[in-house]
Amino acid sequence: MLYLLDANVLITANRLYYPLERVPEFWEWLVHMGRNGQIKVPVEQIEEIVDELSDWLDQDDRRGALQLDENADVALVQQVINEGYAVDLNDEEIEIIGRDPFLIAAAMRSPGDRRVVTVEVSKPKRQRANRHIPDVCASVGIECIDTFALLRDLDFSTAWRSRL
């Protein structure tokens, strides 16, 4: 299984519960899982990271370990937009949805083997550009989980190194 992370997974982890300087084991584990091909971040999501995490990514080839090495499939991105948001979005709405369709489209390349990971929660009543990633994923048949499900699935603990 390949877990595709939304930028908000990294940003929120650093800001709220796994700060870089306080829980370095989490960040080492992410890079390790990236190098093993279990966790990746599409380039469109990596480009959304502009804080101290961007500096962290640029050290020790962490960006290379975590970045998904694929070009976006434009047809899948368009399918995500059409089926997950609306077929007639205006320019303002396209700006609102941002790069999320690229994340979901990357998962659509192999739906049974890829999961989207985000901190966004389902808000099924939202429409058009205001839809959240879990709801768009459901619309196109992609499994979507949160950070803590990822940690359970891949058995993260601060003692992960001792189990290698």
N, C-alpha and C positions, 0 to 999 in steps of 0.2 A: 504494500500500500504506500502510495506517495501522498504526503500531506502538503497541501499548498497553502501557505500562510498569507493572510492579508497583512498589510503594513501595520494595522492597528493592533495586531497580536504583539508585535515587537515593541511598538510605542507604548502601549498600555502596560505591558510587563515591566518595562523600564521605569515608567512613571509611578506605578502603583504597588507592585508586589515583588518584582525581582530586579531592583536597580542594579545596573552594571557593577558598581563598586561594592554592593552588599551581598549579592548572590552570584558570584562569577561562575559557579558550577552550572547554573541554568544556561548561561551564554556559551560556555564551553560545550555543554551537551547539545545545544542547537547546532553549533558548527560541526560537531562530531556526526550528528544525524544528517546534516547537510552533505558532508563528505561521503557518508554511507548511502546517500540517495533516498533517504526516507522523508526528509523535510526539504522543501524548496520554496523560494519566493519569486514569483514572476517579476521580470525587470520593471514592469509598470508599477508594481507595488513597492519595489526597492526605491524607485525614484521618488516616492512620496515621503521617504524618510529623510528629513533635513536637519535633525537635531544632533545631539552627541552620538546617537546611534550611527549616523552616517560616518563619523570619524572612526567609530569602533569597527564598522564594516570594512573600512579601507585598510585596516591593519591585518597582517598575517594571512592575507588572502581569504578572509572571512566572506567577503562578497562573492568570491568565486565558489566557495563551498556552498553557499546558500542560494545563490541565484539560479533560477531555472534556465537551462541552456536550450531554449526554444524560441523561435519567433512566433508571435501571435498569429493564430489562424483567423484571418479577417472574416471569413464566412461564419465561423463559430461565434465570434464577437457579435456580429450582426444578429445571429440567431438568439443569443442571450438578450440583446436589446429588444428584439421584436417579441419574443415569447415571455421574457421576464419583466419587462418594463412596459413598453407600448410600441406599436409600429410607427406612430406619428409624433415622436418626440420633437420638440422644437429645440433650438440652439441652447436656450437657457436650461432646459431639462437635461440635455446631453452634458452640459457643464456640471450640473448637480450630481449626476450618477458617476462622473469622474472615470476612474480606471477600474472600478469593480467588475465590469463586464469582461475585462481581460483575465482576471483571476478565475472567474467562473468558466470562461471559455477554455482556459488551460486545463481545467478539470474535465471538461467535456471531451477532450482528446481520448480519454480512456476512463469513462464513467465508473466502471466497476473497480478500477485500480487507483482512483484518486479521490481525495476528500478535500474540501475547502475548510479552512480553519479561520474563524473570525471572532471578534468580541461582540459584534453586533448580535442583537437578539431579534427574534421574529416579531414582526408587527404586521400581521396579516391584513389589517384594514387599510394600510397605506397603499396608495395607488401611484402608478406611473413612476416618475423619477424619485419619488419618496420611498420606494420599496427598499427593504433591507436585504442584505446578502442572503440570509437563511431562506427568505421567502422567494427570492429569485432563483436560488438553487433548487428549491422544491418545484418551481415551475418548469425547470428544464431537466429534472431528474438527477440532480447531483446531491450527494450527501454533504451536509454541512455540520460541523461541530465547533465547540468552543475550545479555548485554550486548555481548560482543565480536562476535557475529554481527550485531547491530544496527549497530555501528560500521563493520563491513565493508560491510553492505548499503547504508548511507547515506553511505559514504565519508568518515567523520570523520578529520580530522587536525588537528594544532594550527595548520596553515596553511590551514584551511578558508575563512577570510575572503578570502584572496587569490584564491580560485577563483570568488568570486561575481561 
